[in-house]
Amino acid sequence: MVMSARIRIDGISCYGYHGLLPAEQTLGQEFQVNLELLLEGLSFEKDSLDETVDYRKAVEIVHQLLEGPPQRLLETLAEKIASELIKLRGVSEVKVSVCKPHPPIPGIKGGVAVEIIKQKGT
């Protein structure tokens, strides 16, 4: 039976050098990423990893981009992550949230996050 499913991956944490300020690109900071992958057209009857998305690959993609070349905007970083994840077989939509838990902005205690939703073909 073919069905749809959602995979959520919360709390991917990585150190990166993204941001507008020179200090952010020099000193770096922690980033946290949450993902939601909508899977469609897959069957899970055989109980095999070949029938679904290996979410370890999704986490690996996030780490590669967070540890990669600096981006000035969280929006750009989130879009790059979404663009890579949507290429995974069976993924029809992805929601990516990228958070700076400790942005260099006085008075913010809960972090700053950007969320992007991307559908296959967009």
N, C-alpha and C positions, 0 to 999 in steps of 0.2 A: 504494500500500500504506500503510495506517494503522499507525503504530507509536508506541512511546514512546521518549523520549530524556531525558537529563539535561544541563542547562547549568550549569556551575560558573563562578562569577565570584569570584575571590579577590583580596583586598588593596585593596578600595575604601577610600580614606583621605579623611577629612574632619575639619574642625575644628568642634567644637560646644560647647555650654554645659550639658551634662547632668551630673547628679550630686546627691548629697544635701548636700554641703558648700556653703556660700555661696561659697567661693572657686572651686569648680568652675563654678558658674553665673555668676560674674563674670569670671574669667580664662579659662575654657574650657580645652579640651585636644583632642588628637588622638583620633579614634576610627577603628577599622578594622573593616570588615564583609566577611564571606564569605557567598556565597549559593549555594544549589543549588536549581534549579528542575526539577521533574519535569514533563515535557510528555507529554500523552497525547491520542490522537485526532487527531493531525496527520499530514500526509503531506508528505514532503520531495522528492517526485519532480520537481517543477518547478524546483527550485533557486532558489526565490524567497523573499524575506524575508516575503512575505505568508503563507507556510506555517508560520511559526515565531514565536517570541517575539523581538522586537528587544531584545537585552540592553542596548542603550543606554538604553532606557526604564526597565529595572530599576535601572540605575546612577543615573539621574536621580531616581527615586523615593527611593532611599537618600539621595542628597545633599539633597533637599528636606526629608526628615525629620530628618536629622542637623543641618542648618543651621536647622531650625525651632525652635518653642517648646521650652524646656528640659523634660526629663523627669527625675524624681528617680531612677528605677530603670532599669538596663540592660534588665531584663525588659520593662518598659513600652515602651521604645524598640524592642526586637527584635520585640515583638508588633505594634506599629504598622507596622513595615516589612513583616512577614509578612502582615498583613491587607491591605495595599495590593498586594503582589505577587501574592497568590492571586487577585486580580481580573483579572489579565492573561489574555487568551484563550489557551486551551490548557494553562494551568498547573493541575495537579491537586494538587500538593504543593510546599511550599517549606520549605527549611531555612535559617534565618538565624542567623549568629553575629555578635554585636556585642562588640567588645573595646576596653577601655581599656588601651592599651599601657603607660601610666605612671600607674597609679592613685595617689592620695595615701595610700598605705598602706605604712608602713615594712616592708622586707624582701621585697617582691614585685618580682621582676625580669622576669618573663615576661608580665605583664599579667593582667587579669581579664576573662573572657569569659562571655557568656550565649548559649546556643543554644536556638532555638525551632523546632519543626517544626509546620507548620500544613497541614491538608488542606482541599481545597475542601469547603464545607458544614460546617466546624467553627468 
